[in-house]
Amino acid sequence: MSGRGRGRGRGLEEEHEEHVDERWMASYMDMVTVLMCMFIVLFAMSTVDQAKFVQLKNSLATGFGAVDVGKVDTAEGIVVPADLVDTPSVNQDIGLTDLDLAMAEVDDLTAVQAAMQAALSAVGLDSLVEYTIDERGLSVGLIGSETFFEPNVATLSGQAVSVLDTIGPVLAGSQREVSVEGHADRHGVTINYPTDWELSSARATQVLRHLVERTGVAQERIGAIGYGSARPVDTGDDLAAMARNRRVDVVLLSNQPDSVRALIPSVLDGTAVPDETAPAESVPADSEPANSVPAHGGEKPVVSTGH
C-alpha cells in the first residue's frame, strides 16, 4: 500500500512541466516599459508649459547644441515655425479704436512738425517751409518767397540745401517711409527736360539723393516721384505763381491702416465721433514702399527710387 502510494506521488510530480527558458519575458517587459514611457512623454507634450518647455529647450541646447526651430503652440501642443504662430494684435489686446489710433497718429505727426519748425527757426529758415497734416501723413513743402529751383533747372539752390540739411536729421530719426514728390511750372520744351515729367522727377531725385547721402535717411525708406505741372499750388500765370509751383514736397507717410487714416481729417477739425469708430485693424507687417504713391485724376507720374 505504502509503496503504491509513493509511486502515485512520483507520477504526479513527473506530470508537472516547467519552462526551461523564460528569457522572452524580459524582452516583453522591456517593450511594455518603453511603450509606457512613450505615452507618458506624449501626454506631457500635449499639456506643455511654455516656461518649462523653454527651460528644457535651453538645457538640451546646452548639452546637444540644438537649433532653434520655432515657437510652441500651447493650444495644440506642437512645435510650429515662428512665422505660422498667430500673434494677437497689440491694438486688440489693449482695446484701442480707430479713433484712438488716429488721435495718436495726429499727435505723433504734430510732434515731428514741431521738431522741424524748431530746428528751422533756430537757423532762420522756418518761413521757407509749409506744413500740411492729412490722411497721407505730414507734408513738408519746400516753398518760399525765394524759389528753391530756378526755371527749367533741377539743381538745388543754396536755401534748399540749408533746409534739407536741417530737416534731414529729423526725417532720419523717424521709422516712417518718406515720399519725395517733385513739381514743375508750365514751361516750354527744353533740351535737358523735354517735358514737365522729366523736370519734376529730376528735382525730386535731387532732394532724395541729398537726404540719403548728406543727412542719413535710410534709402529703403524713401522714394521719389514726379507729378510734372499737374498739381500746382498756385494757378496764376504771373512769375510769382510759377515760382511757387517749382517745388518739392517731402511727405512723411502715415503707417496706419486705411480705417485709421480716414479719421485723421476729422480729428484735425474736431468733428470725429467716438461712437462711430470700430476696433482698430492690425497694421500690416509689410507696407507698400514710399515710391508707390498713387496718381490722382488720371495723372501718370514718373517714378524713381532711392536705391
Summary of the structure (lengths in Angstrom):
residues: 307
radius of gyration: 37.0
end to end distance: 117.7
largest distance: 149.5
contacts: 845
relative contact order: 0.13
helix: 49%
strand: 13%
